[in-house]
Amino acid sequence: IKLEFEEAQPPLPVELTTFTAVISSDNLVEISWVTQTETGMVGYYVYRSSSESLDNAIAVSDMIEALNTPEQHTYKFIDSEIYDSGNYYYWLQTVDLAGSVSFHGPVSVYYTSAEDNPIPEIPKVTELRSIYPNPFNPVAFIPYSLAEESDAHFYIYNVKGQLLRHIYVGPKNPGYYQISWDGKDINGKACGSGVYYIIMKAGKQTFQRKAVLMK
């Protein structure tokens, strides 16, 4: 009798579930990411570029040390060194104890400088605004407004009603905001062409928009 044993695969250093960039109420870019588990991690760097190319990106954070916790944890970084209006793209670099690095992203935001951005009016209504571009490939921008302080959750479903992604942006003050979806599911796998439904839940209100991923 010949017995064969498969070599156990080591656990992944980090299991990342969300990576988002939003404009905060004080007009700064807030980068956040959620890890389900971490093991053997050194930490993280946040990179930024004004284009979608990682080749042009620069590190805008110092090393953000990993907690190496088996439980879910949320990390945040505030980018306060943007001065010109425009689209900005962010990547998250992970570094483990073996020296291996990997990148996640990009996620993007449209930043409006203080000179171009007079004190905004508080929105009269909470709503999920029109997603753009639509159709999109590979990134969809999802603008929304909050008339009062609310927790904001975003859920992305396919036409079969299967939940592909949950993005939690936390409690937000009244204002106009925007997140982006990179067309990937919770496991980081690229979704195929088709129709997707974006659901926003803010407080007791629920909103829905349709987006088409066209490759």
N, C-alpha and C positions, 0 to 999 in steps of 0.2 A: 504494500500500500504506500503510495507516494502522497505525502501531505504537502500542500503548497500554502504558504502564508503571504498575504499581501502586506507590504510594508505600510504601516500607518502613516497617513499624511499629517505633517505638522499643522497646527491651527494657523489660520491667517493672522498676521500681526495685528491687523485692525479690520473691523467690519463697520464700514461707513454707510449710514442709511440716508442722510440728507446733507446737502452742501448748498447753501443759499447766500445770496447777496441782496440787500435791500437798502433803500435810502431811509435813514432814521429821521425822527421828528426834528432833530437839530441839524439836518442837512449834512450828515456824514454817511459814509458807506459802512454798513454793518455786515460783516461776514460771519456766518455761523455754520457749524457742522455738528452732527450728532453721530456718536459712535455707539454701537451695541456692545462690543467687547474690544479690549486691547490687550495684547501680550507681547513683550519684547520690543516695545516701541520706544524710540528716543523722543520724537516730537514731530512738530509740523512747522512748515513755512507757508505763508500766503504770498502768491505772486500776482502781479497786475500788469495788464497791457492795454493799450488803446486799440489793439486789433485782435482778431481771433487767433493769431499765431502765437503759440507758446515760445517760439524762438525769440520773439521781441519782448517777452515778459521779464520783469525784474522783481526781486524779492522785496516786499514792502513791510515785512514783519521780522522781528527777531525770532529765534527759536522759541516756539510755544511748546513747553514740555508736556509730554503725555502722562496721564495719570496711571495708565496700565491697569484699568479697572475692568472686572468682568461684567459690570453693570453699565446701563446706558448713561452717557454723559454728553452734555452740550458744551461746546467750546465757542467763544466769540472773539472777534478781532475787529477793532474800529480803524478804518483807514481815513485819517484826517488830513492827508497830504495830497488832495486833489484840488486843483484851482481852476481848471478850465472845463466848460460844459462839453458833454459828449458821452458816447458809449464807452464803458470800461469793462474789461473782461478779467476774471479772477480764476486762479487755479490754486488747489491745495496740494502741497507736496508733503508726502509722508516719509519719514526716515525711521528705519528699524535698527535694532542693535547689531545686526549683521552688516549694516552699511548699505542695505538696499533702499532705493528711493523709488517712489512712484507718484504720478500726478493724477489728480481728479479735477474734472471741469472741462471747459470753462463754464462759469455762470456769469451773467452780465447785468449791468444796471445802466440806466441813463442818468447822468449826474448833471444838475443845473447849478452853476456857480452862484454865489451870493449876489454878484453884480447883475446876473440875468434872472435872479429869482427873488422878486419882491415878497414880502411877508404873505404867505398864502392864506386864502380864506379857508375856514373850516368847512369841509364838505357838508352839504345839506342832507345828503343821503349816504347810507352805506350801500355799496354796490360792487359787483364784479364787472369791470369795464371790458371793452372789446379787446380780444387777444390779437396780437400782431407779431410778425406777418401771419396771414392766414389764407392759404396754406403756408406752412413753415417747414424749414429744414436747415440745420438740425435743432435750432433754439426758438422757442416761443416765449414772447414776453407777455406777462399777465399783470396788467395794471388793475388796481382796486382802490376804493376809497372807504374811509371809516368816519362816520358822523359822530361817533363816541368811542371812548376807549374800549377795545375789544380784544379777545384772543382770536387770532385768525388761523384757520386750518385750510389747507388745500388738498383735495383728493382727485386723483386722475384715474379714470376708468376707461376700459376699451368698450367696444360695442356689445360685448358679451356680458357686460356688467362686472367684470373682474377688476379689482382694485390693483393698480400698477404702482402707484406712488402716493405717499402721504408727505406733505411738506408743512411743517409747523413753524410759523414765523414769530410766535409768541405774542404777548400782550403789546398792543400798539396804541399810541395816543391818536386822537382824531387827526386825519390828514390823508394825503394822497401817497400811495406806495406802489411798488412794482416788484414782482419776483420774476424769475425765468425758469423754464423747464427745458432740460437738455435732451428730451426725447428718449430718456432711459427709464427703466423700471427700478424697483427698489434694490435689485441685485446688480445694478450698473449695466444691464444688458440693453442694447439699443432696440427700441420698439420698431416694428415694421410700419410701412405706409398704411394709412387708414384714418378713420375718424376716432377722435378721443373726446371724452367729456371731462371738463374741469369743473369741480364743485368747490365753492368757497363757503365755509361756515364761519360766521362771525357773530359771537353771542348766540342769540336764539334764531338768527336769520340764516337762510341758505340760498345760494345763488348758483346758477349753472351757465356755462358757455361751452360751445362746441369748437374744436380745433382740428384741422386736417394736417397730418404729417404726410408730406409728399416727397419721396426720394427720387 
